[in-house]
Amino acid sequence: MTVSAPHLRLPRPDRRLEDYTPGPPSPYRPNTDGLKSRVAMAAAHVVADPLADINPREDVAIDWDATMAFRRHLWSHGLGVADAMDTAQRGMGLGWDTARELIAKSAAEAKAYGGKLGCGANTDQLPDDANTDLDAIERAYEEQCAYIEDCGAQVILMCSRHLARTAASADDYIKVYDRVIGRRDKPVILHWLGDMFDPKLRGYWGSGDLDAATETFLGLLETHRDRIDGIKMSLLDATREIDLRRKTAALGIRMYTGDDFGFADLIKGDGDHHSDALLGIFDAIAPAASAALAALDAGETARFDDILAPTVPLSRHIFKTPTWHYKTGIVFLAWLNGHQNHFRMIQGQESGRSIQHLAELFRLADQAQLLADPPLAAYRMQLVLAQAGIDG
């Protein structure tokens, strides 16, 4: 017997309550054939342990079973997993000690499942307010890179807040990255995270002028072209990404889009070049993303467009300003879809978005055919609405 989704009263921006009943369940199923024409990785979130007896503002507790189950969900759709990155609240609650454990557990899970895994290397074992020098930053990067490699995962070299604060020039960035990349046994992915995701990274690569920063970055790529698998661009600037990927293609380096606003067109490409994907939004839209990429593999570009088009407004909403709170929407949708049994985040980050934001997220997810079990999703949405004083 089919169970219909309950009727909801969702708030609108003018404070009116709108009658809403979600549509049919998501039609997308796991991908057993794999993906061929694009490399696609989802930056994955972590599931907090809501029953841990901790100070949630200072301490971190992870539900490891649910966290690993979610990674298996991503792999089941043919996607790779990018772990211990900003989507996992790295820099917003997830420190190096917990990230180490996450990397080890995910690496063991990837080996057992046969899934692709990359993990973020940073310098966050150094105290936030430490007076560091370049040598200390280099050693911190090296420690994390070596650990990730020892676990059997690919290194994703993240931007360092310590380096952004310490570097006096573009040359200082090149000095650190030259040494760290030069010691790697296997090609790495470089991540350029814009300050809309993390204001502490403003002026990365030695300049607040993005043209100058891009030239510094490109010079690094040219020097280490044989040791770099690809770059993840997270600047939300499609024009800049398209321009740079023409140049990286000539170097044999992949462009992994991190543009959660324009990812559909960037992945589709312009006929000459395309972007691969390493995206936080793929955590939330994995079933649709997999189905769209499978259509692209089959040469069905119209179907690719039809599937991904409604996910773009959802992604733009989840990543709206202040962009760094996008994790709240990612975890909320995972909860709506039954991937975890609570809507709690480490350090209380579930409070990062308003009830208006969450209600619109629900509508957009439903319109993108991303609610796996609409009755469950609607029931859970009702619980959140009730907390805001909205009765069913």
C-alpha positions in Angstrom: 0.0 0.0 0.0 1.3 3.4 -0.9 1.5 5.9 1.9 0.8 9.5 0.9 3.0 12.3 2.2 1.4 14.4 4.9 0.1 17.9 4.1 2.5 20.7 5.1 2.3 24.4 5.8 5.5 26.0 4.7 6.4 29.6 5.4 6.9 32.0 2.6 9.2 35.1 2.7 6.1 37.3 3.4 5.5 35.2 6.5 2.4 33.6 4.9 2.0 29.8 5.3 1.7 27.9 2.0 -0.1 24.6 1.7 2.3 22.1 0.3 2.2 18.4 -0.4 5.4 16.8 -1.9 5.3 14.8 -5.1 6.4 11.2 -5.9 9.6 9.6 -4.6 12.9 10.0 -6.3 13.2 7.8 -9.4 17.0 7.5 -9.2 18.6 4.2 -8.2 22.2 3.1 -7.4 24.6 3.0 -10.4 26.1 -0.5 -10.9 27.8 0.3 -14.1 30.1 3.1 -13.0 30.8 6.5 -14.6 33.0 6.8 -17.7 33.1 10.2 -19.3 33.7 12.3 -16.2 35.5 11.8 -12.9 33.0 12.8 -10.2 33.7 13.0 -6.5 31.3 14.1 -3.7 32.8 16.0 -0.7 31.1 14.2 2.1 29.6 15.4 5.4 30.0 13.8 8.8 27.2 12.6 11.1 27.4 14.0 14.6 26.7 11.7 17.6 23.7 13.4 19.3 23.8 11.2 22.4 27.5 11.9 23.4 27.8 13.5 26.7 30.0 16.4 25.6 30.1 20.2 25.4 28.8 20.6 21.9 30.4 24.0 21.4 33.9 22.7 22.3 34.0 19.0 21.8 33.3 16.7 18.8 31.7 13.3 18.7 31.0 11.5 15.5 28.5 8.7 14.8 30.9 6.6 12.9 28.4 3.9 11.7 26.2 6.5 10.1 29.1 8.5 8.7 30.6 5.4 7.0 27.1 4.3 5.8 26.8 7.6 4.0 30.1 7.1 2.2 28.8 3.7 1.0 25.7 5.5 -0.3 27.9 7.8 -2.4 30.0 5.0 -3.7 26.9 3.0 -4.6 26.0 5.8 -7.1 29.4 5.5 -8.8 30.8 8.7 -7.2 34.2 9.0 -5.5 34.3 10.5 -2.0 36.4 13.5 -1.0 36.7 13.3 2.7 37.9 15.4 5.7 37.3 18.6 3.7 35.2 21.7 4.3 31.9 19.8 3.7 32.9 17.6 6.7 33.2 20.9 8.7 36.9 21.0 8.5 37.7 24.4 10.0 34.2 24.6 11.4 34.5 22.1 14.2 36.4 19.2 12.7 40.0 19.4 13.8 43.0 17.3 12.9 42.6 14.7 15.7 39.1 13.8 14.5 40.0 14.2 10.9 42.8 11.6 11.3 40.3 9.1 12.6 37.9 9.9 9.8 40.6 9.5 7.2 41.6 6.1 8.6 38.0 4.8 8.8 37.1 6.0 5.4 40.2 4.6 3.8 39.4 1.2 5.4 35.8 1.4 4.1 37.0 2.5 0.6 39.3 -0.5 0.5 36.5 -2.9 1.5 34.0 -1.4 -0.8 36.3 -0.7 -3.8 35.4 3.0 -3.8 37.6 6.0 -4.9 38.7 8.2 -2.0 40.7 11.4 -1.7 41.3 13.2 1.7 42.1 16.7 2.6 45.5 17.6 3.9 45.8 20.9 5.8 47.8 22.5 8.6 45.2 22.5 11.3 47.2 20.5 13.8 48.9 23.9 14.4 47.1 26.1 17.0 44.8 28.7 15.3 46.6 31.6 17.0 50.1 30.2 16.7 52.9 32.5 15.4 54.0 30.1 12.7 56.8 30.3 10.1 56.9 28.7 6.7 59.0 25.8 7.9 56.4 24.9 10.5 53.6 25.1 8.0 55.5 22.9 5.5 56.0 20.3 8.3 52.4 20.4 9.2 51.3 19.8 5.6 53.9 17.0 5.2 52.6 15.2 8.3 49.1 15.2 7.0 50.0 14.3 3.4 52.2 11.4 4.6 49.3 10.1 6.9 46.8 10.2 4.0 49.2 8.4 1.7 49.9 5.8 4.4 46.2 5.2 4.7 46.0 4.5 0.9 44.0 7.6 -0.1 44.8 10.3 -2.6 46.0 13.7 -1.2 43.8 16.7 -1.7 46.0 19.6 -0.8 43.7 22.2 0.9 44.4 25.9 1.4 46.0 26.7 4.8 44.7 29.5 7.0 48.2 29.5 8.6 49.8 30.1 5.3 47.3 32.8 4.3 48.2 34.6 7.6 52.0 34.1 7.5 52.9 34.4 3.8 54.4 37.8 2.9 54.3 37.3 -0.8 53.4 34.9 -3.6 56.9 33.5 -3.4 56.2 32.2 0.1 53.3 30.2 -1.2 55.4 28.7 -4.0 58.2 27.8 -1.5 55.8 25.8 0.7 53.9 24.1 -2.1 57.0 23.3 -4.1 58.4 21.3 -1.2 55.2 19.6 -0.2 54.2 18.6 -3.8 57.7 17.6 -4.6 57.8 14.9 -1.9 54.5 13.1 -3.0 54.6 9.6 -4.4 51.4 10.0 -6.3 49.7 12.9 -8.1 47.7 15.2 -5.8 44.6 17.4 -6.3 45.1 21.1 -5.4 42.2 22.9 -3.9 41.7 26.6 -4.3 39.0 27.6 -1.8 37.7 31.1 -2.2 37.0 33.5 0.6 33.3 33.2 0.2 33.7 29.8 1.7 36.3 30.9 4.3 37.0 34.6 4.8 40.4 33.7 6.5 41.7 32.6 3.1 41.3 36.1 1.5 44.3 36.9 -0.6 45.4 33.3 -1.1 48.4 32.9 -3.5 49.7 36.2 -2.4 47.2 38.7 -3.9 43.7 40.0 -3.5 43.7 40.5 -7.3 42.4 37.2 -8.7 44.2 37.7 -12.0 47.5 38.0 -10.2 46.7 35.0 -7.9 45.7 32.9 -10.9 49.1 33.6 -12.6 50.9 32.5 -9.5 48.7 29.4 -9.3 49.3 28.5 -13.0 53.0 28.8 -12.5 52.9 26.3 -9.7 50.9 23.9 -12.0 53.4 24.3 -14.8 56.3 23.4 -12.5 54.6 20.3 -11.0 52.4 19.2 -13.9 53.6 15.5 -13.5 52.7 15.5 -9.8 49.3 17.1 -10.0 46.2 15.1 -11.0 43.9 18.1 -11.0 42.8 21.2 -9.4 39.5 21.9 -7.6 38.3 25.4 -8.2 35.9 26.7 -5.6 35.7 30.4 -6.5 32.1 30.4 -7.8 33.4 32.1 -11.0 32.6 30.0 -14.1 34.3 32.4 -16.5 37.6 32.1 -14.6 37.3 28.3 -14.4 36.7 28.0 -18.1 39.7 30.2 -18.9 42.0 28.3 -16.6 40.8 24.8 -17.7 41.9 25.6 -21.3 45.4 26.1 -19.9 45.3 23.1 -17.5 44.1 20.8 -20.3 47.3 21.7 -22.2 49.3 20.6 -19.2 47.4 17.3 -18.8 45.9 18.4 -15.5 42.2 17.9 -14.8 39.9 20.7 -13.8 37.6 19.5 -11.0 34.8 22.0 -10.7 34.0 23.2 -7.2 31.5 25.7 -8.5 28.2 24.8 -6.8 26.4 27.5 -8.8 27.4 26.6 -12.3 28.4 23.0 -12.1 25.9 21.6 -14.6 27.2 23.7 -17.6 30.8 23.3 -16.5 30.6 19.5 -16.3 28.8 19.4 -19.7 31.5 21.4 -21.3 31.7 23.6 -24.3 32.6 21.1 -26.9 36.3 21.6 -26.5 36.9 21.2 -22.8 34.8 20.1 -19.8 35.3 20.1 -16.0 35.3 17.0 -13.9 33.6 17.3 -10.5 34.6 17.5 -6.8 31.6 19.1 -5.3 29.9 19.6 -1.9 26.5 19.6 -3.6 27.1 16.1 -4.9 26.7 15.0 -1.2 23.1 16.2 -1.4 22.2 15.3 -5.0 24.2 12.1 -5.5 21.4 10.0 -7.0 20.5 12.7 -9.6 24.1 13.6 -10.3 24.9 9.9 -11.0 21.9 9.5 -13.2 22.8 12.7 -15.2 26.4 11.6 -15.6 25.3 8.1 -16.8 23.1 9.9 -19.4 26.1 11.9 -20.5 28.1 8.6 -20.8 25.4 7.4 -23.1 25.5 10.6 -25.2 22.1 11.7 -24.0 22.8 15.3 -23.3 19.2 16.4 -23.3 18.5 13.9 -20.4 21.6 15.2 -18.6 20.2 18.7 -18.8 16.7 17.6 -17.7 18.0 15.8 -14.6 20.5 18.4 -13.5 18.6 21.6 -14.3 16.3 21.5 -11.3 19.2 20.7 -9.0 20.9 24.0 -9.8 18.4 26.2 -8.0 18.6 23.8 -5.0 22.4 24.1 -5.0 22.3 27.9 -5.3 19.9 28.0 -2.4 22.0 25.7 -0.2 25.2 27.7 -1.0 23.7 31.2 -0.7 25.4 33.8 1.4 26.8 33.3 4.0 28.2 30.4 1.9 30.1 28.7 4.7 26.8 27.7 6.2 26.0 25.4 3.2 26.8 22.4 5.4 23.6 23.0 7.3 21.5 22.4 4.2 23.6 19.4 3.2 23.0 17.7 6.6 19.3 18.7 6.6 18.7 17.0 3.3 20.6 13.9 4.4 18.3 13.8 7.5 15.1 14.3 5.4 16.2 11.4 3.2 16.8 9.0 6.1 20.6 8.8 5.9 20.8 9.8 9.6 18.2 9.8 12.4 18.6 13.3 13.6 19.3 16.9 12.5 22.2 17.7 14.7 25.7 18.9 13.6 29.0 19.2 15.4 29.3 22.4 17.3 25.6 23.2 16.8 25.9 24.2 13.2 22.3 23.0 12.5 21.3 26.5 13.7 23.2 28.1 10.7 20.0 28.5 8.6 16.5 29.9 9.2 13.2 28.1 9.0 12.5 30.1 5.8 15.7 28.7 4.3 14.9 25.1 5.3 11.4 25.3 4.0 12.6 26.5 0.6 15.2 23.8 0.6 12.4 21.3 1.1 10.4 22.6 -1.9 13.5 22.7 -4.2 14.6 19.2 -3.2 11.1 17.9 -4.0 11.0 19.7 -7.3 14.4 18.2 -8.2 13.0 14.7 -7.4 15.5 14.2 -4.6 13.2 13.1 -1.8 13.7 9.3 -1.6 10.7 8.8 0.8 8.4 11.8 0.7 6.2 10.7 3.7 9.3 10.4 5.9 10.7 13.7 4.6 7.4 15.5 5.2 7.1 14.0 8.7 10.6 15.2 9.5 9.9 18.6 8.0 6.8 18.9 10.3 9.0 18.3 13.3 11.2 21.3 12.3 8.2 23.5 11.6 6.7 22.6 15.0 9.9 23.9 16.6 9.3 27.2 14.8 5.7 27.3 16.1 4.0 26.1 12.9 1.4 23.5 13.6 0.5 20.9 10.9 
